[in-house]
Amino acid sequence: MHTLKRKLSYLILGQKGGKNRIQIIELLKDRPYNLNQLAGLLNVNYRTVKHHIDVLLKNELISSSKTGGYGEVYFLTPEMEGNMDIFQDVIKKLTDFTSSKKFFKNIMEQTTDAVMIINEDGDVYFWNNGAKKIYGYNEDEVLGKTIPIFPDLGTYEKLINRIADGEQIVAMVAELRHRSKKSIDVSLTIDRIKDENENIIGYSIISRDITERRRAAEKLKISEERYALAQRAANIGSWDWNILTDKLHWSDTIEPMFGFAPGKFGRSYEAFLDCVHPEDREFVTDRVNACIEKGDEYDIEHRIIWPNGTIRIMSETGDVFRDELGKAVRMVGIVQDITERKKVEEELRKKEVEMTAILKNVPIPMILVDGERRIREVNDEAIKFTGQPEEKMIGQLKGNGLGCLYSLDDPRGCGFGPHCGICDIRRTVLDTLDTGTNHYRVKTQITRENEEVIDILLSTTLLHVTGERKVLVCIEPLDSGSEVGK
């Protein structure tokens, strides 16, 4: 008996279609029927009845005449027929369960959405906890009264009339009113409630508070607009390439950056490669493939050609996203037009070359020190004066960072007692770099490689070359009696 009760509870209470199965069992209790007859009596299609019959047969609640075809009829098994009291008990529990007002209320209280039912007179019949939380009204404040959440009665009546005329309102964004009079953005769904004769007896109003979601969407929109503005200001664009579909999304700034009118770019990887200068195309594809296949860094510079033939220089950085199996699925990055920056760098490079040429021809010992306190250039006079070959002087570091006039393995180290002069050079260069003072003049002494001590006038000049500060050091030999710099 217990097994039969479990079967009935599962097939009637625990599965969709329980109502149809109840009707089939009740019909077969009185007499056998075939599938077509049952379909007609239940007012459902043949396939639906066949499905329910198969389920009941499988669970041994009904039997078949096994004649096949139209003449095959179905009837209750002896066990089922002899235990109809258990069947009726299961049906009663289902009826009591689903018809209970408490059951209905419990279901409605399990949602965080506001669920409200309005009767045919326009008064509130049901108001769940979700409605209380969203709109601030307690149940006893609204039941039996006109719903208070609409901005005005006219707005409410127009919506109800639209529903009554057969229109559907599903997830409509609306601005309704809280008990405190503040506005609330909601997603609103309204539908008709009908009786068994299809007469409208009320309306269900379901709403979800989307105030925070809309605020977040507005903030995101503002953020995206600011990001787009920043991209335009910096002449930077972002791109997102779906490797699997070959769809390439460009930000609005990239099309004009590549010389295209809005909407004229092909938006694929191949279309991008068509823009790349033919001499740079293989380099770009090699770097892209290395990033995808090996995970190498993608940080490159390359040329592109506009449709009108203009050549521009681009800087690109990107990274690859992979699925759980490690397969590359997306590549995203940014691109910047650096053409003008490259022009400036080239001009600065030319100026440095010109300055180096001038430096070489000046008949006074001169040394050029960079911002890292390394000797970058020495002229022939400085080489002759110090007695050091150029390769020993360029880039040499000593002490706290200034290139020394002597090699790093010099056993005498940084100082030469009272006749060193190197510390004076170092201190003067550091002062020039650190304070930005344009010009220093210091009288000191220097010991040459052959240990000859010579009085010198040391002067420094601050320069701005190729985007960095450098110091030009001039060494002038002095007669021992000179008063300069005292």
QUIBEL-V928151 format. One record per helix or strand of 2 or more residues. SS is the DSSP state (@ for helix, = for strand). FROM is the first residue (numbers start at 1). TO is the last residue. If there is no record, write none. Layout:
SS | FROM | TO
SS | FROM | TO
This chain:
@ | 2 | 13
@ | 18 | 30
@ | 35 | 42
@ | 46 | 58
= | 62 | 64
@ | 69 | 71
= | 74 | 76
@ | 78 | 81
@ | 84 | 99
@ | 101 | 109
= | 114 | 119
= | 123 | 127
@ | 129 | 135
@ | 139 | 142
@ | 153 | 164
= | 169 | 177
= | 183 | 194
= | 200 | 209
@ | 211 | 234
= | 236 | 242
= | 247 | 250
@ | 252 | 257
@ | 269 | 275
@ | 278 | 294
= | 298 | 305
= | 311 | 322
= | 328 | 337
@ | 339 | 361
= | 365 | 369
= | 375 | 378
@ | 380 | 386
@ | 390 | 393
@ | 417 | 419
@ | 422 | 435
= | 439 | 447
= | 453 | 465
= | 468 | 477
